């Protein structure tokens, strides 16, 4: 299996695991959206908490030029940590939510 396919499967498994975690309050659930043709992967939080509508992107990752870009990450542990634990090298992960000028200090890929 090639590296790109391994990255796709790894991201999908991590996001699927997060989607299975139930919320204790409200009628809220997580939903995954995998758009493999353009290598864009989302984890959305959707539902109602009392009379308040909940709809936001918890995680957005993309595979761009052979690297995993984390565009947003609202998880406690951090998707980057989970990717590393799954065997993805730090130099293949870009923390896209950090400004470009700060990425060089993160220990992850700059772009």
C-alpha positions in Angstrom: 0.0 0.0 0.0 1.4 3.4 -0.9 2.0 6.2 1.6 -0.9 8.4 0.4 -3.4 5.6 0.9 -2.0 4.9 4.4 -2.4 8.5 5.3 -6.0 8.5 4.0 -6.9 5.4 6.0 -5.1 6.7 9.2 -7.0 10.0 9.1 -10.3 8.3 8.5 -9.8 5.9 11.3 -8.8 8.7 13.8 -11.8 10.8 12.8 -14.1 7.8 12.9 -12.9 7.0 16.5 -13.6 10.6 17.5 -17.1 10.5 15.9 -18.0 7.5 18.0 -17.5 9.4 21.3 -21.0 10.3 22.7 -21.8 13.8 24.1 -23.2 13.8 27.7 -25.3 16.9 27.3 -27.8 17.9 24.7 -28.8 16.2 21.5 -25.3 16.5 19.9 -23.3 14.1 17.7 -20.2 14.1 15.6 -20.3 13.4 11.9 -17.4 12.6 9.6 -17.2 13.8 6.0 -14.5 12.1 3.9 -13.9 13.6 0.5 -11.1 11.4 -0.8 -11.1 12.7 -4.4 -9.7 16.0 -3.0 -8.2 14.5 0.2 -10.3 16.7 2.5 -11.5 15.1 5.8 -13.9 16.8 8.3 -15.3 16.0 11.7 -18.4 18.1 12.4 -20.3 18.6 15.7 -24.0 18.9 15.0 -27.2 19.1 17.1 -29.0 21.1 19.8 -28.0 22.0 23.3 -31.2 23.3 24.9 -32.4 25.9 22.4 -29.0 26.6 21.0 -28.1 25.1 17.6 -24.7 23.5 17.5 -22.9 23.2 14.1 -19.2 23.6 13.8 -16.1 22.0 12.4 -14.1 20.2 15.1 -11.4 18.9 12.8 -10.4 19.7 9.2 -7.5 17.9 7.7 -6.3 17.7 4.1 -3.5 15.9 2.2 -1.6 18.4 0.2 1.5 17.6 -1.8 2.0 14.4 0.2 1.7 16.0 3.6 -1.2 16.0 6.1 -2.3 19.6 6.8 -4.3 20.1 10.0 -6.4 23.1 9.2 -8.3 23.1 12.5 -8.2 20.9 15.5 -10.6 21.2 18.4 -9.8 17.8 20.0 -8.4 17.5 23.5 -5.4 15.4 22.7 -4.7 16.8 19.3 -4.9 15.0 15.9 -1.2 15.6 15.3 -0.4 13.5 18.4 -2.6 10.7 17.2 -1.1 10.8 13.7 2.4 10.5 15.2 1.3 7.6 17.4 -0.1 6.0 14.2 3.4 6.2 12.6 3.2 9.4 10.5 6.5 11.3 10.7 6.3 14.9 12.1 7.9 16.2 8.9 4.8 15.0 7.0 2.4 17.0 9.2 1.7 20.7 8.8 -0.1 22.6 11.5 -2.0 24.8 9.2 -3.8 26.6 12.0 -0.5 28.2 13.0 0.7 31.3 11.0 3.4 30.4 8.5 6.1 32.4 10.3 5.6 30.4 13.5 5.4 26.9 12.0 9.2 26.5 11.9 9.2 26.5 15.7 6.7 23.7 16.1 8.9 20.8 15.2 6.4 19.9 12.4 6.6 20.6 8.7 6.4 24.3 7.6 4.6 23.6 4.4 
